[in-house]
Amino acid sequence: MPISVVILAAGQGKRMKSDLPKVLQPVAGRPLLQHVIDSARQLGTDDIHIVYGHGGERVRETLAGEHLTWALQAEQLGTGHALQQAMPGVPDGNLVLVLFGDVPLVQPSTMQRLIDAADGGNALGLLSVRMQDPTGYGRIVRDRAGNVARIVEHKDANQKERAIDEVNTGLMAASAKRMREWLGQLRNDNAQAEYYLTDVVVMAARAGLKVNAIAAADEDEVLGVNDKVQLAAVEAIHRRRRATELMLQGVTLVDPARFDARGTVTAGRDVHIDVNVVFEGYVSLGNRVRIGPNVLIRDCEIGDDAEIHANCVLDRAKVGARAIVGPFARLRPDAVLHEEVHVGNFVEVKKSELHKGAKANHLTYLGDATVGEKANIGAGTITCNYDGVNKFRTEIGAGAFIGSGSMLVAPVKIGANATIGAGSTITRDAPDDKLTLERSKQQTIDGWKRPVKRPKP
């Protein structure tokens, strides 16, 4: 049976005390709503409907790259009313799966179980969970035979009903045709004067339709986010999940509580990761990679046996096998380090390619450059690649030795096995196998005095 997913995401989120719409609040660097969409896509459906309201245009702009169907809930009249806004776009022959944009941790496997519970539209599938403190949640009321009879919201529940610890998560699956009929019968005669989606449970039971309530694995999976405290709690759970996944794949995390994977991570064997490491985007780690503490890696590929020492930032870079980076190094976009390259402390590399065995161990900037095999870049070297308007390239040949404190003014080529004397400013090409240097004659100026501050008027 085809599946249509409807994600209710129109809540204002006043308790967030933020100008950012609630469903755009970030978890692991992505909006809450994005997490729900990504999980729903793993069900194999492209028919995803988003019911939006507060901050709607901003929500749509943020997710403009996604293939989604949008439905506006102009007035906040409850969850039943919200689902009504999306139903015109859902075919009668489909099964509708209802999710929430502020409940980001539900696993695709749980969504599939919920779909299965709907029995091809012959039952109403409902996701429940048992909570130690169910305050604020709708309670699932069962009859003497254990069948789900109805759901009562916390504000409408009596003392006996509030003692029930099985609560409704709001997630459900049912025949779209039946759901449309039930929604048309909703009334708002309750404490909130809202149209509750949960009232369809009573309608299904009265119609003799089986209500299959399946339990979520734990409370964590169905936590909703309404304020920054809950947002932090969900972030911590997500972080713990990702750490567990990697450790089960064989990655050593020195302290799982101080590791954060905010994107997709693949890792080879015997990878070792120290504390306070953050991965963003897509990160690929080869075998025996070692990552030191306090490192940020974003959209990078790191080869076998590479070492990333403490306090480095790597952004859209590629690091080859047996390369060494850091400590305190920065690789910017399009930095490519081949095998056995060394990039040391306070070295910045941008849009440059360092070939096998090249070294830049201290205090260097390499931008728009090509560095040949086994070239050695001395401390304090700068490729002067920008004239204020345009960028130019520097080419350094294999085996070249660049003395400390050199300025290489691009466009310029340094030949193979060339040597550049320390303190030189090179503005013309330097030939292979020769020493090139450029310095003014050292002199002392008699009578010169340092500038002094002018007295205040």
QUISUL-V636256 format. One line per field, one symbol per residue. psi: psi as a letter, one per 40 degrees, with the letter a starting at -180 (. if undefined). A space follows every 50 residues. Layout:
psi = ???
//
This chain:
psi = hihhhhhhfeidfdedfiehideehhhfeiiddddddddddeeeieghhh hichfdddddddfdeigihihhgdigfiddddddddddehideihhhhih eegeehiddddddddddeffeeihhhhiihidgeheihihhiadeeihdi hhiddeiadddeehehiheehihihddddddddeeiifgidefihhdeee ddddddeehhhhhihididddehiheidddddddddddddddddddddee hhhdhdefihheahhiiaifhhhaifhhhibhhhhaifihhaifhhhhgi hhiheihhiifihhhfihhiheihhaifihhihfhhhaifihhahfhhhh fihhiheihgehfihhhfihhiheihhiiehhhgeheediiiihhhihei hhiifihhhihihhiheihhiieihheiihiieihhihiihhihhiehii iihiih.
//
